[in-house]
Amino acid sequence: MRLSQKKIMAVLRQYGYRLTPQRRAIIKTVVLSQDHVTPAAIYDKLHQGQPNIGLVTIYRTLEILTRLGLICQVHAGGGHSYTISASGHHHHLICSGCGLVVDFAGQNLAGLEQRLSRETGFKIEDHLLEFVGLCQDCQRDGV
């Protein structure tokens, strides 16, 4: 279940963040996106209607939303894209050909996390798992 714009704004208010018109527009753009969205795509979408919005504002807002666990950041192809966090921890398959990002749930990672913690002495607080490869279309097209 994806978080709504209303829920995200409520959490921001709870943590004392101001809900500026720019921040509201960024949140709305991410929430309405059906896919992972880049900061540049958000800027392109918003800048014409709101010329006072800048990339720095977009990056700062995305960083806050990520830190609060409201959106999920994907580290793909040297850049970042974002999507509303799904309920439960999830991971990504990333196509190195076309950039497609597919979310998947990792139900059996708790045992791996515990084993790594035990073997290395790390107190693991969180994890990020991304597999990079070629999607079926790019394989078919010989990318």
FIKOLZA-1660 file (N, C-alpha, C; in steps of 0.1 Angstrom, whole numbers, plus 5000, padded with zeros to 4 digits):
% residues 143
   i   px   py   pz ch aa at
   1 5008 4988 5000  A  M  N
   1 5000 5000 5000  A  M CA
   1 5009 5012 5000  A  M  C
   2 5007 5021 4990  A  R  N
   2 5015 5034 4989  A  R CA
   2 5009 5044 4999  A  R  C
   3 5018 5053 5004  A  L  N
   3 5014 5064 5012  A  L CA
   3 5007 5074 5004  A  L  C
   4 4997 5081 5010  A  S  N
   4 4990 5092 5003  A  S CA
   4 4998 5105 5005  A  S  C
   5 4994 5115 4997  A  Q  N
   5 5000 5128 4998  A  Q CA
   5 4996 5134 5012  A  Q  C
   6 4984 5131 5016  A  K  N
   6 4979 5136 5029  A  K CA
   6 4987 5130 5041  A  K  C
   7 4990 5117 5040  A  K  N
   7 4997 5110 5051  A  K CA
   7 5012 5116 5051  A  K  C
   8 5018 5118 5040  A  I  N
   8 5031 5123 5039  A  I CA
   8 5032 5137 5045  A  I  C
   9 5022 5145 5042  A  M  N
   9 5022 5159 5047  A  M CA
   9 5020 5159 5062  A  M  C
  10 5012 5149 5067  A  A  N
  10 5009 5148 5082  A  A CA
  10 5022 5144 5089  A  A  C
  11 5030 5135 5083  A  V  N
  11 5042 5131 5089  A  V CA
  11 5052 5143 5090  A  V  C
  12 5053 5150 5079  A  L  N
  12 5062 5162 5078  A  L CA
  12 5058 5172 5089  A  L  C
  13 5045 5174 5091  A  R  N
  13 5041 5184 5101  A  R CA
  13 5044 5178 5115  A  R  C
  14 5043 5165 5117  A  Q  N
  14 5046 5159 5130  A  Q CA
  14 5060 5161 5133  A  Q  C
  15 5069 5161 5123  A  Y  N
  15 5083 5163 5126  A  Y CA
  15 5088 5178 5125  A  Y  C
  16 5078 5187 5124  A  G  N
  16 5081 5201 5124  A  G CA
  16 5085 5207 5111  A  G  C
  17 5083 5201 5100  A  Y  N
  17 5087 5206 5087  A  Y CA
  17 5076 5215 5082  A  Y  C
  18 5080 5226 5075  A  R  N
  18 5070 5235 5069  A  R CA
  18 5065 5229 5056  A  R  C
  19 5053 5231 5053  A  L  N
  19 5047 5226 5040  A  L CA
  19 5045 5238 5031  A  L  C
  20 5057 5242 5025  A  T  N
  20 5057 5253 5015  A  T CA
  20 5050 5248 5002  A  T  C
  21 5046 5258 4994  A  P  N
  21 5040 5254 4981  A  P CA
  21 5049 5245 4973  A  P  C
  22 5062 5248 4973  A  Q  N
  22 5072 5240 4966  A  Q CA
  22 5072 5226 4971  A  Q  C
  23 5073 5224 4984  A  R  N
  23 5074 5211 4990  A  R CA
  23 5061 5203 4987  A  R  C
  24 5049 5210 4988  A  R  N
  24 5037 5203 4984  A  R CA
  24 5037 5198 4970  A  R  C
  25 5042 5207 4961  A  A  N
  25 5042 5203 4946  A  A CA
  25 5051 5191 4944  A  A  C
  26 5063 5191 4951  A  I  N
  26 5072 5180 4949  A  I CA
  26 5065 5167 4954  A  I  C
  27 5059 5167 4966  A  I  N
  27 5053 5156 4972  A  I CA
  27 5042 5151 4962  A  I  C
  28 5034 5160 4957  A  K  N
  28 5023 5156 4948  A  K CA
  28 5028 5149 4935  A  K  C
  29 5039 5155 4930  A  T  N
  29 5045 5149 4918  A  T CA
  29 5050 5135 4920  A  T  C
  30 5057 5132 4932  A  V  N
  30 5062 5119 4935  A  V CA
  30 5050 5109 4937  A  V  C
  31 5040 5114 4945  A  V  N
  31 5028 5105 4948  A  V CA
  31 5021 5101 4935  A  V  C
  32 5019 5111 4926  A  L  N
  32 5012 5108 4914  A  L CA
  32 5019 5100 4903  A  L  C
  33 5033 5099 4905  A  S  N
  33 5041 5092 4896  A  S CA
  33 5038 5077 4897  A  S  C
  34 5036 5070 4887  A  Q  N
  34 5033 5056 4887  A  Q CA
  34 5046 5048 4887  A  Q  C
  35 5058 5055 4885  A  D  N
  35 5071 5048 4884  A  D CA
  35 5081 5056 4893  A  D  C
  36 5093 5051 4892  A  H  N
  36 5104 5058 4899  A  H CA
  36 5106 5071 4892  A  H  C
  37 5109 5082 4899  A  V  N
  37 5110 5095 4893  A  V CA
  37 5123 5101 4897  A  V  C
  38 5130 5108 4888  A  T  N
  38 5143 5115 4891  A  T CA
  38 5141 5129 4895  A  T  C
  39 5150 5135 4902  A  P  N
  39 5149 5149 4906  A  P CA
  39 5148 5158 4893  A  P  C
  40 5155 5154 4883  A  A  N
  40 5154 5162 4870  A  A CA
  40 5140 5161 4864  A  A  C
  41 5134 5150 4865  A  A  N
  41 5121 5148 4860  A  A CA
  41 5111 5156 4868  A  A  C
  42 5113 5157 4881  A  I  N
  42 5104 5165 4890  A  I CA
  42 5106 5180 4886  A  I  C
  43 5118 5184 4884  A  Y  N
  43 5121 5198 4881  A  Y CA
  43 5114 5201 4867  A  Y  C
  44 5116 5193 4857  A  D  N
  44 5110 5195 4844  A  D CA
  44 5095 5196 4845  A  D  C
  45 5089 5188 4853  A  K  N
  45 5074 5188 4854  A  K CA
  45 5069 5201 4861  A  K  C
  46 5077 5205 4872  A  L  N
  46 5072 5216 4880  A  L CA
  46 5077 5230 4876  A  L  C
  47 5088 5231 4869  A  H  N
  47 5095 5244 4867  A  H CA
  47 5086 5253 4859  A  H  C
  48 5079 5248 4848  A  Q  N
  48 5071 5257 4840  A  Q CA
  48 5060 5264 4848  A  Q  C
  49 5053 5256 4856  A  G  N
  49 5042 5262 4864  A  G CA
  49 5047 5269 4876  A  G  C
  50 5059 5266 4881  A  Q  N
  50 5064 5272 4893  A  Q CA
  50 5079 5276 4891  A  Q  C
  51 5081 5287 4884  A  P  N
  51 5095 5290 4880  A  P CA
  51 5104 5293 4892  A  P  C
  52 5098 5295 4904  A  N  N
  52 5106 5298 4916  A  N CA
  52 5111 5285 4923  A  N  C
  53 5108 5273 4917  A  I  N
  53 5112 5261 4923  A  I CA
  53 5126 5257 4917  A  I  C
  54 5135 5253 4926  A  G  N
  54 5149 5250 4921  A  G CA
  54 5152 5236 4924  A  G  C
  55 5163 5231 4917  A  L  N
  55 5167 5217 4920  A  L CA
  55 5172 5215 4934  A  L  C
  56 5178 5225 4940  A  V  N
  56 5182 5224 4954  A  V CA
  56 5171 5221 4963  A  V  C
  57 5159 5228 4961  A  T  N
  57 5147 5226 4969  A  T CA
  57 5142 5211 4967  A  T  C
  58 5143 5207 4954  A  I  N
  58 5138 5193 4951  A  I CA
  58 5147 5183 4958  A  I  C
  59 5160 5185 4957  A  Y  N
  59 5169 5175 4964  A  Y CA
  59 5168 5175 4979  A  Y  C
  60 5166 5187 4985  A  R  N
  60 5165 5188 4999  A  R CA
  60 5152 5181 5004  A  R  C
  61 5141 5183 4996  A  T  N
  61 5128 5177 5000  A  T CA
  61 5129 5162 4999  A  T  C
  62 5135 5157 4988  A  L  N
  62 5136 5143 4986  A  L CA
  62 5145 5137 4997  A  L  C
  63 5155 5144 5001  A  E  N
  63 5164 5139 5012  A  E CA
  63 5156 5137 5025  A  E  C
  64 5148 5147 5028  A  I  N
  64 5140 5147 5040  A  I CA
  64 5130 5135 5039  A  I  C
  65 5123 5134 5028  A  L  N
  65 5113 5123 5027  A  L CA
  65 5120 5109 5027  A  L  C
  66 5132 5108 5022  A  T  N
  66 5139 5095 5023  A  T CA
  66 5143 5092 5037  A  T  C
  67 5149 5102 5044  A  R  N
  67 5153 5101 5058  A  R CA
  67 5141 5096 5067  A  R  C
  68 5129 5102 5064  A  L  N
  68 5118 5098 5072  A  L CA
  68 5111 5085 5068  A  L  C
  69 5117 5079 5057  A  G  N
  69 5111 5066 5053  A  G CA
  69 5099 5067 5045  A  G  C
  70 5096 5079 5040  A  L  N
  70 5083 5082 5033  A  L CA
  70 5085 5078 5018  A  L  C
  71 5097 5080 5013  A  I  N
  71 5099 5076 4999  A  I CA
  71 5112 5067 4999  A  I  C
  72 5113 5060 4988  A  C  N
  72 5124 5051 4986  A  C CA
  72 5134 5056 4975  A  C  C
  73 5147 5056 4978  A  Q  N
  73 5157 5060 4969  A  Q CA
  73 5163 5048 4962  A  Q  C
  74 5164 5049 4949  A  V  N
  74 5170 5038 4941  A  V CA
  74 5183 5044 4935  A  V  C
  75 5194 5036 4937  A  H  N
  75 5207 5040 4933  A  H CA
  75 5210 5033 4920  A  H  C
  76 5207 5039 4909  A  A  N
  76 5209 5032 4896  A  A CA
  76 5216 5041 4886  A  A  C
  77 5225 5035 4878  A  G  N
  77 5232 5042 4867  A  G CA
  77 5239 5055 4871  A  G  C
  78 5245 5056 4883  A  G  N
  78 5252 5068 4887  A  G CA
  78 5242 5079 4891  A  G  C
  79 5229 5077 4891  A  G  N
  79 5220 5087 4895  A  G CA
  79 5210 5081 4905  A  G  C
  80 5200 5089 4909  A  H  N
  80 5191 5084 4919  A  H CA
  80 5177 5086 4913  A  H  C
  81 5168 5077 4916  A  S  N
  81 5154 5080 4914  A  S CA
  81 5146 5076 4927  A  S  C
  82 5134 5080 4927  A  Y  N
  82 5126 5079 4940  A  Y CA
  82 5112 5074 4937  A  Y  C
  83 5106 5068 4947  A  T  N
  83 5092 5064 4946  A  T CA
  83 5087 5063 4960  A  T  C
  84 5074 5064 4961  A  I  N
  84 5067 5063 4974  A  I CA
  84 5070 5049 4980  A  I  C
  85 5074 5049 4993  A  S  N
  85 5077 5037 4999  A  S CA
  85 5065 5028 5000  A  S  C
  86 5067 5015 4996  A  A  N
  86 5056 5005 4998  A  A CA
  86 5056 5001 5012  A  A  C
  87 5045 4995 5016  A  S  N
  87 5045 4989 5030  A  S CA
  87 5054 4977 5030  A  S  C
  88 5062 4976 5040  A  G  N
  88 5072 4966 5041  A  G CA
  88 5085 4969 5034  A  G  C
  89 5095 4963 5038  A  H  N
  89 5108 4965 5031  A  H CA
  89 5108 4959 5017  A  H  C
  90 5114 4966 5008  A  H  N
  90 5114 4960 4994  A  H CA
  90 5128 4964 4988  A  H  C
  91 5130 4957 4977  A  H  N
  91 5143 4958 4970  A  H CA
  91 5141 4961 4955  A  H  C
  92 5152 4962 4947  A  H  N
  92 5150 4966 4933  A  H CA
  92 5158 4957 4924  A  H  C
  93 5152 4955 4912  A  L  N
  93 5159 4949 4901  A  L CA
  93 5160 4961 4891  A  L  C
  94 5172 4964 4886  A  I  N
  94 5175 4976 4878  A  I CA
  94 5181 4971 4865  A  I  C
  95 5175 4975 4854  A  C  N
  95 5180 4972 4840  A  C CA
  95 5191 4981 4837  A  C  C
  96 5202 4976 4834  A  S  N
  96 5214 4984 4830  A  S CA
  96 5213 4989 4815  A  S  C
  97 5203 4984 4808  A  G  N
  97 5201 4988 4794  A  G CA
  97 5192 5000 4793  A  G  C
  98 5180 4999 4799  A  C  N
  98 5169 5009 4797  A  C CA
  98 5166 5017 4810  A  C  C
  99 5171 5012 4821  A  G  N
  99 5169 5019 4834  A  G CA
  99 5156 5015 4841  A  G  C
 100 5149 5005 4836  A  L  N
 100 5137 5000 4842  A  L CA
 100 5140 4996 4857  A  L  C
 101 5131 4999 4866  A  V  N
 101 5133 4995 4880  A  V CA
 101 5120 4987 4884  A  V  C
 102 5123 4975 4889  A  V  N
 102 5112 4967 4894  A  V CA
 102 5114 4964 4909  A  V  C
 103 5103 4967 4916  A  D  N
 103 5104 4964 4931  A  D CA
 103 5101 4950 4934  A  D  C
 104 5107 4944 4944  A  F  N
 104 5104 4931 4949  A  F CA
 104 5106 4930 4964  A  F  C
 105 5098 4921 4970  A  A  N
 105 5099 4920 4984  A  A CA
 105 5110 4909 4987  A  A  C
 106 5117 4911 4998  A  G  N
 106 5127 4901 5002  A  G CA
 106 5124 4895 5015  A  G  C
 107 5116 4884 5015  A  Q  N
 107 5111 4878 5027  A  Q CA
 107 5121 4870 5034  A  Q  C
 108 5131 4865 5028  A  N  N
 108 5140 4856 5034  A  N CA
 108 5154 4862 5037  A  N  C
 109 5154 4875 5039  A  L  N
 109 5167 4882 5041  A  L CA
 109 5170 4883 5056  A  L  C
 110 5161 4881 5065  A  A  N
 110 5163 4882 5079  A  A CA
 110 5174 4873 5084  A  A  C
 111 5174 4861 5079  A  G  N
 111 5185 4851 5083  A  G CA
 111 5198 4855 5078  A  G  C
 112 5199 4861 5066  A  L  N
 112 5212 4866 5060  A  L CA
 112 5217 4877 5068  A  L  C
 113 5208 4886 5072  A  E  N
 113 5211 4898 5080  A  E CA
 113 5217 4894 5093  A  E  C
 114 5211 4884 5100  A  Q  N
 114 5215 4880 5113  A  Q CA
 114 5229 4873 5112  A  Q  C
 115 5231 4865 5101  A  R  N
 115 5243 4858 5099  A  R CA
 115 5255 4868 5097  A  R  C
 116 5252 4878 5088  A  L  N
 116 5262 4888 5086  A  L CA
 116 5266 4896 5098  A  L  C
 117 5256 4899 5106  A  S  N
 117 5258 4906 5119  A  S CA
 117 5267 4898 5128  A  S  C
 118 5263 4885 5129  A  R  N
 118 5271 4876 5138  A  R CA
 118 5285 4874 5133  A  R  C
 119 5287 4872 5120  A  E  N
 119 5301 4869 5114  A  E CA
 119 5310 4881 5114  A  E  C
 120 5304 4893 5113  A  T  N
 120 5312 4905 5111  A  T CA
 120 5313 4914 5124  A  T  C
 121 5303 4912 5133  A  G  N
 121 5302 4920 5144  A  G CA
 121 5295 4933 5142  A  G  C
 122 5290 4935 5130  A  F  N
 122 5282 4947 5127  A  F CA
 122 5269 4947 5133  A  F  C
 123 5264 4958 5138  A  K  N
 123 5250 4960 5143  A  K CA
 123 5243 4966 5131  A  K  C
 124 5236 4957 5123  A  I  N
 124 5230 4962 5111  A  I CA
 124 5217 4969 5114  A  I  C
 125 5216 4982 5109  A  E  N
 125 5205 4990 5112  A  E CA
 125 5195 4990 5100  A  E  C
 126 5200 4988 5088  A  D  N
 126 5191 4988 5076  A  D CA
 126 5199 4982 5065  A  D  C
 127 5193 4979 5054  A  H  N
 127 5200 4974 5042  A  H CA
 127 5193 4979 5029  A  H  C
 128 5201 4978 5019  A  L  N
 128 5197 4982 5006  A  L CA
 128 5201 4971 4996  A  L  C
 129 5192 4965 4989  A  L  N
 129 5195 4954 4980  A  L CA
 129 5190 4958 4966  A  L  C
 130 5200 4959 4957  A  E  N
 130 5196 4961 4943  A  E CA
 130 5204 4952 4934  A  E  C
 131 5197 4945 4925  A  F  N
 131 5203 4937 4915  A  F CA
 131 5203 4944 4902  A  F  C
 132 5214 4944 4895  A  V  N
 132 5215 4951 4882  A  V CA
 132 5217 4941 4871  A  V  C
 133 5210 4942 4860  A  G  N
 133 5211 4933 4849  A  G CA
 133 5203 4938 4837  A  G  C
 134 5199 4929 4829  A  L  N
 134 5191 4933 4817  A  L CA
 134 5177 4927 4818  A  L  C
 135 5168 4936 4815  A  C  N
 135 5154 4932 4815  A  C CA
 135 5151 4923 4803  A  C  C
 136 5140 4917 4802  A  Q  N
 136 5137 4908 4791  A  Q CA
 136 5137 4915 4777  A  Q  C
 137 5131 4928 4777  A  D  N
 137 5131 4935 4765  A  D CA
 137 5145 4938 4760  A  D  C
 138 5154 4943 4769  A  C  N
 138 5168 4946 4765  A  C CA
 138 5176 4934 4761  A  C  C
 139 5173 4922 4767  A  Q  N
 139 5179 4910 4763  A  Q CA
 139 5175 4906 4749  A  Q  C
 140 5162 4907 4746  A  R  N
 140 5156 4904 4733  A  R CA
 140 5162 4913 4722  A  R  C
 141 5164 4926 4726  A  D  N
 141 5169 4936 4716  A  D CA
 141 5184 4936 4715  A  D  C
 142 5191 4928 4723  A  G  N
 142 5205 4926 4722  A  G CA
 142 5213 4938 4728  A  G  C
 143 5207 4944 4738  A  V  N
 143 5214 4956 4744  A  V CA
 143 5225 4951 4752  A  V  C
% end
